[in-house]
Amino acid sequence: MAVIKVETPNGVQEVEIAGNEPTPQEIKAMQKQFMSGGSGSTATVKDKTNALGNFTSGMKKGYAFGNDPLGTIGKAVGDKLDDLGSSKGKDKKSSGDDEKMTKQGVNFMKSELGLKNPNMAVTALQKMVNGDPISNPKEREAVAPIINAVVKSLQDQNGRTRLKTLFKSIK
């Protein structure tokens, strides 16, 4: 038995499941339990070896429960960046400067990440930082390689260590 955390309209809840991944029946039961009257969504569990499939599955589950996972991540990242900016005692940059710097960073990394539409990815990232939902499917598709790279880094011990070092260096 495993315990997983499920994002619900009432916050994150812990749920006990039979295996390592929730079965379709368990997903339906969670939807019925946490969404009054249930949901017509058909969330599915992807193969664990497929990192993008896992990411997509997690996103579908979040949306199935009436949440915006990307918006939640964006708000958390934005809050962290706000905290880092204010901890240095410097004035915050204008959003135009932030967007310009984000564009430069995304364009620098576009070939490494395989970004097909860097401008759309920047738009999605700006929405995430502002805590706004990403309702445009093309924006979600454009930002997915960036999020996938972060997810892959978080799944690997060396990647986690490198991210931790990176985050400490920008304080």
C-alpha positions in Angstrom: 0.0 0.0 0.0 1.1 3.5 -0.8 -0.1 6.9 0.3 -0.3 9.6 -2.4 -1.1 13.2 -2.1 -4.1 14.4 -4.2 -4.8 18.1 -4.9 -8.5 18.7 -4.3 -10.7 21.8 -4.1 -10.2 21.6 -0.4 -6.4 21.5 -0.5 -4.0 18.5 -0.7 -5.4 15.3 0.8 -3.6 12.0 1.5 -5.1 8.9 0.0 -4.1 5.3 0.5 -3.9 3.2 -2.8 -3.2 -0.5 -3.4 -0.1 -0.2 -5.5 2.5 2.4 -6.6 0.1 4.1 -9.1 -3.6 4.7 -8.7 -5.8 2.4 -10.7 -8.6 3.8 -12.9 -11.1 2.6 -10.3 -9.2 4.4 -7.5 -9.0 7.6 -9.6 -12.8 7.4 -10.1 -13.4 6.9 -6.4 -11.1 9.8 -5.6 -13.0 12.0 -8.1 -16.3 11.0 -6.6 -15.1 11.5 -3.0 -13.5 14.9 -3.6 -15.7 16.3 -6.3 -19.3 16.5 -5.1 -21.2 14.3 -7.5 -18.1 13.1 -9.3 -16.5 14.2 -12.5 -16.9 13.0 -16.1 -13.1 13.2 -16.6 -11.2 10.2 -17.7 -7.8 10.6 -16.1 -5.4 7.8 -16.9 -2.2 6.6 -15.4 0.8 6.6 -17.8 3.8 4.3 -17.8 6.3 5.3 -15.1 9.2 5.2 -17.6 7.6 7.9 -19.7 8.5 11.2 -17.9 6.4 13.3 -20.2 3.5 10.9 -19.9 3.8 11.1 -16.1 3.8 14.9 -16.3 0.8 14.9 -18.6 -1.0 12.4 -16.4 -0.4 14.5 -13.3 -1.7 17.6 -15.2 -4.8 15.8 -16.3 -5.5 14.6 -12.7 -5.0 18.2 -11.4 -7.4 19.6 -14.0 -9.8 16.7 -13.3 -10.1 17.8 -9.7 -10.9 21.4 -10.8 -7.4 22.8 -10.2 -4.9 24.5 -12.3 -1.5 22.7 -11.6 0.5 25.0 -13.9 -1.0 28.1 -12.3 -0.2 26.6 -8.9 3.4 26.0 -9.9 3.6 29.4 -11.5 2.4 31.1 -8.4 4.9 29.2 -6.2 7.8 30.1 -8.6 6.6 33.7 -8.7 6.4 33.9 -4.9 9.9 32.4 -4.6 11.3 34.9 -7.1 9.5 37.7 -5.3 11.1 36.5 -2.0 14.5 36.3 -3.6 14.2 39.8 -5.1 13.1 41.4 -1.8 15.7 39.5 0.3 18.4 41.3 -1.7 17.0 44.6 -0.7 16.9 45.8 -4.3 13.9 47.4 -6.1 11.9 44.9 -8.1 12.4 45.1 -11.9 9.5 46.1 -14.0 7.5 43.2 -15.6 8.8 44.4 -19.0 12.4 43.9 -17.9 11.5 40.5 -16.4 9.8 39.5 -19.7 12.8 40.7 -21.7 15.2 38.7 -19.5 13.0 35.6 -19.7 12.9 35.9 -23.5 16.7 36.0 -23.6 16.9 33.0 -21.3 14.3 30.9 -23.3 16.0 31.8 -26.6 19.3 30.8 -25.2 17.9 27.4 -24.1 15.5 26.8 -27.1 17.8 24.3 -28.9 18.8 22.5 -25.7 15.2 22.0 -24.7 13.7 21.6 -28.2 11.4 24.5 -27.9 9.3 25.0 -31.0 7.7 28.3 -30.0 9.9 30.2 -27.6 7.7 33.3 -27.6 4.6 31.3 -26.7 6.7 29.6 -23.9 7.6 33.0 -22.5 4.0 34.1 -22.5 3.1 30.9 -20.6 6.0 31.4 -18.1 4.9 35.0 -17.5 1.4 33.8 -16.8 2.7 31.1 -14.4 4.9 33.7 -12.5 1.8 35.9 -12.2 -0.3 33.0 -10.9 -2.6 33.2 -13.9 -4.1 30.1 -15.5 -2.7 28.8 -18.8 -5.9 28.1 -20.6 -4.4 28.1 -24.1 -3.4 24.6 -25.1 -0.6 26.0 -27.4 0.9 27.8 -24.5 0.8 24.6 -22.4 2.4 22.7 -25.2 5.1 25.4 -25.7 6.1 25.5 -22.0 5.9 21.7 -21.5 9.6 21.1 -22.5 10.7 23.5 -19.8 8.5 21.9 -17.1 9.6 18.5 -18.3 13.3 19.4 -17.9 12.6 20.6 -14.3 10.6 17.4 -13.6 13.4 15.2 -15.0 15.9 17.1 -12.8 13.7 16.6 -9.7 13.5 12.9 -10.4 17.3 12.5 -10.5 19.6 12.9 -7.4 22.2 14.8 -9.4 19.6 17.0 -11.0 18.1 17.8 -7.6 21.6 18.7 -6.3 22.2 21.0 -9.3 18.8 22.7 -9.0 19.5 23.3 -5.3 22.9 24.8 -6.1 21.3 26.9 -8.8 18.6 28.2 -6.5 21.1 29.0 -3.7 23.2 30.9 -6.2 20.4 33.3 -7.2 19.6 34.3 -3.7 
